[in-house]
Amino acid sequence: MYQYNPLHCLPSSAELPDSDDTPVDSELQILIPNLLLAILSTIWQNRDDWYFGINMGIYYQPSQNAIVPDGFISLNVERFVGENGRFSYVLWEEDNIPPILALEVVSQTYNGEYEEKKTDYAALGILYYVIYAPTRLRRKRQRLEVYRLVDGEYILQTGDKIWMPEIGLGIGKEQGSYQGRTREWLFWYDENENRYQTPEEQLQDILTRLQQQGIDPNTL
């Protein structure tokens, strides 16, 4: 007897738009999530149960448009899917596992990060919502705000560096250099508020140790 499976009738990620086609209006909206991903790729390099999406559509209902954060983390999902990777993040293809964290970088054009998007992410069940305003601070808002979902409502967390035990990471901001640019960036931290290094910093540490041992890196 034929067994009807409604999931087989749902569109796949290859059939759905992979973003909302809204261009970012700040270079930082690209650089900040990419820095977080670069650091994550080193500290979680031996794990395959996570995914970090950048400006990628999240589909939660077939009849609804995608939600597109500047960045998001999902846990307990495959890190790599197929040769070409994900086109979008489709909940019914991810065992209905929503992202555990969503990131919005506030640009010069305000896009409802503090109101509409907060409501959308809460409805989706995203545990942590991070809003970072690197260049434009709204009145009565902190430059970095981290919210945790409690009983369906986002509660603002206190502190400069917020530890997120469900993820095993903290997030905060400080001065640093990335791709030759020195400014304030978002970084990941351990439970003791020690900042994880960028790939460039790790490489520089290796080169420094080699030089201290009298080894010329150019000969390796």
C-alpha positions as CSV (number, residue, x, y, z in Angstrom):
1,M,0.0,0.0,0.0
2,Y,1.3,3.5,-0.9
3,Q,2.3,5.4,2.2
4,Y,1.7,9.1,1.8
5,N,4.5,11.3,3.2
6,P,3.6,15.0,3.2
7,L,7.3,16.0,3.5
8,H,7.8,14.7,-0.1
9,C,5.4,17.4,-1.3
10,L,7.4,20.2,0.2
11,P,9.8,22.3,-1.9
12,S,13.5,21.5,-1.4
13,S,16.2,24.1,-0.7
14,A,17.2,24.0,-4.4
15,E,13.7,25.1,-5.4
16,L,13.5,28.0,-3.0
17,P,15.1,31.4,-3.3
18,D,18.4,31.4,-1.3
19,S,17.9,35.0,0.1
20,D,15.5,37.8,0.0
21,D,17.6,39.6,-2.7
22,T,17.9,42.6,-0.4
23,P,21.5,43.9,-0.8
24,V,23.4,44.7,2.3
25,D,24.2,48.5,2.7
26,S,27.2,48.2,4.9
27,E,30.5,46.3,4.3
28,L,30.4,45.4,8.1
29,Q,27.3,43.4,7.6
30,I,29.5,41.0,5.6
31,L,32.7,41.3,7.5
32,I,31.4,40.8,11.0
33,P,29.6,37.5,10.5
34,N,32.5,36.3,8.4
35,L,34.9,37.0,11.2
36,L,32.7,35.0,13.6
37,L,32.6,32.1,11.2
38,A,36.4,32.2,10.6
39,I,37.0,31.9,14.4
40,L,34.3,29.2,14.8
41,S,35.9,27.2,12.0
42,T,39.1,27.0,14.1
43,I,37.7,26.3,17.5
44,W,35.1,23.8,16.3
45,Q,37.2,22.4,13.5
46,N,36.9,18.8,14.7
47,R,33.1,19.0,15.0
48,D,30.6,18.3,12.3
49,D,27.4,19.0,14.2
50,W,27.1,22.7,13.5
51,Y,26.4,25.2,10.8
52,F,26.9,28.9,10.5
53,G,24.9,30.7,7.8
54,I,25.6,34.2,6.5
55,N,22.8,36.2,4.8
56,M,21.0,33.0,4.1
57,G,17.2,32.5,4.0
58,I,15.6,30.4,6.8
59,Y,12.4,28.7,5.6
60,Y,10.1,27.6,8.4
61,Q,6.7,27.4,6.5
62,P,6.3,26.5,2.9
63,S,3.8,29.3,2.4
64,Q,5.9,32.0,4.1
65,N,8.8,34.0,2.8
66,A,12.2,33.3,4.3
67,I,13.7,35.1,7.3
68,V,17.2,36.3,6.4
69,P,19.5,37.1,9.4
70,D,22.9,38.5,8.8
71,G,24.2,35.4,10.5
72,F,23.0,32.4,12.5
73,I,24.2,29.2,14.2
74,S,22.5,25.9,14.2
75,L,23.6,22.9,16.3
76,N,23.0,19.2,15.9
77,V,22.8,19.5,12.1
78,E,25.2,18.5,9.4
79,R,28.0,21.0,8.9
80,F,28.4,20.1,5.2
81,V,25.5,19.1,2.9
82,G,26.4,17.8,-0.5
83,E,29.2,19.0,-2.8
84,N,27.7,22.5,-3.2
85,G,26.5,23.1,0.3
86,R,23.2,24.6,1.4
87,F,21.3,27.0,-0.9
88,S,19.1,28.0,2.1
89,Y,18.3,26.7,5.5
90,V,15.0,24.8,5.3
91,L,13.6,23.5,8.6
92,W,11.8,20.5,7.1
93,E,15.2,19.4,5.7
94,E,16.9,20.0,9.0
95,D,14.7,17.7,11.2
96,N,12.9,20.9,12.2
97,I,15.9,22.2,14.1
98,P,15.8,26.0,14.2
99,P,18.9,28.0,14.6
100,I,20.0,28.5,18.2
101,L,21.4,32.0,17.6
102,A,20.6,34.8,15.1
103,L,22.7,37.9,14.5
104,E,21.6,41.2,13.1
105,V,24.1,43.9,12.3
106,V,22.3,47.3,12.3
107,S,23.3,49.4,9.3
108,Q,22.6,52.9,8.2
109,T,19.2,51.8,7.0
110,Y,17.1,50.6,9.9
111,N,15.3,47.3,9.1
112,G,13.2,46.6,12.2
113,E,16.0,44.7,14.1
114,Y,14.5,45.8,17.5
115,E,10.9,45.1,16.7
116,E,9.7,43.0,13.8
117,K,12.7,40.8,13.6
118,K,12.7,40.2,17.3
119,T,9.1,39.0,17.0
120,D,9.9,36.7,14.0
121,Y,12.9,35.1,15.7
122,A,11.0,34.5,18.9
123,A,8.2,32.8,17.0
124,L,10.7,30.6,15.3
125,G,12.1,29.6,18.7
126,I,15.6,31.0,18.2
127,L,17.1,30.9,21.7
128,Y,19.6,33.8,21.4
129,Y,19.1,37.0,19.4
130,V,22.2,39.2,19.0
131,I,21.9,42.8,17.8
132,Y,25.0,44.8,17.1
133,A,25.1,48.4,16.0
134,P,28.7,49.0,14.9
135,T,28.2,52.5,13.4
136,R,24.9,53.9,14.4
137,L,23.5,53.6,18.0
138,R,19.8,54.2,18.5
139,R,18.6,56.2,21.5
140,K,18.4,54.1,24.7
141,R,20.1,51.2,23.0
142,Q,23.4,49.5,23.8
143,R,25.8,48.9,21.0
144,L,25.6,45.2,21.6
145,E,22.4,43.6,22.9
146,V,22.1,39.9,23.5
147,Y,18.6,38.5,24.2
148,R,17.7,35.1,25.5
149,L,14.2,33.6,24.8
150,V,12.4,32.9,28.1
151,D,8.7,31.7,27.9
152,G,8.3,33.1,24.4
153,E,9.8,36.5,25.2
154,Y,13.3,37.8,24.6
155,I,15.0,39.0,27.8
156,L,18.0,41.3,27.5
157,Q,21.1,39.8,29.1
158,T,23.4,42.0,31.2
159,G,27.2,42.2,30.9
160,D,29.8,43.1,28.4
161,K,30.5,39.5,27.5
162,I,27.5,37.2,27.5
163,W,28.1,33.5,28.2
164,M,25.7,31.2,26.3
165,P,25.9,27.7,28.0
166,E,23.6,26.0,25.5
167,I,26.1,26.9,22.7
168,G,29.3,26.7,24.8
169,L,30.4,30.1,23.7
170,G,30.4,33.7,24.9
171,I,30.0,36.7,22.7
172,G,31.2,40.3,23.2
173,K,33.0,43.2,21.5
174,E,36.4,44.7,21.6
175,Q,39.1,46.3,19.5
176,G,40.9,44.0,17.2
177,S,42.3,43.6,13.7
178,Y,40.7,41.7,10.9
179,Q,41.8,41.7,7.2
180,G,44.1,44.6,8.0
181,R,41.4,46.7,9.5
182,T,41.6,47.8,13.2
183,R,38.3,48.7,14.8
184,E,35.7,47.2,17.2
185,W,34.6,43.7,16.2
186,L,32.4,40.9,17.7
187,F,34.4,38.0,19.1
188,W,33.7,34.6,20.7
189,Y,34.9,34.0,24.3
190,D,35.3,31.0,26.5
191,E,33.6,30.6,29.9
192,N,36.3,32.6,31.6
193,E,35.9,35.6,29.2
194,N,39.1,34.8,27.3
195,R,38.8,35.9,23.7
196,Y,39.3,33.3,21.0
197,Q,41.9,34.3,18.5
198,T,41.3,35.1,14.9
199,P,43.0,32.9,12.2
200,E,45.5,35.7,11.5
201,E,46.4,36.0,15.2
202,Q,46.9,32.2,15.4
203,L,49.2,32.3,12.4
204,Q,51.2,35.2,13.9
205,D,51.6,33.3,17.1
206,I,53.1,30.4,15.2
207,L,55.4,32.6,13.3
208,T,56.6,34.3,16.5
209,R,57.3,31.0,18.1
210,L,59.3,29.8,15.1
211,Q,61.4,33.0,15.1
212,Q,62.0,32.6,18.9
213,Q,63.3,29.1,18.1
214,G,65.6,30.5,15.4
215,I,63.6,28.9,12.6
216,D,63.0,30.9,9.4
217,P,59.4,30.3,8.4
218,N,60.3,30.9,4.8
219,T,62.4,27.7,4.8
220,L,59.5,25.5,5.8
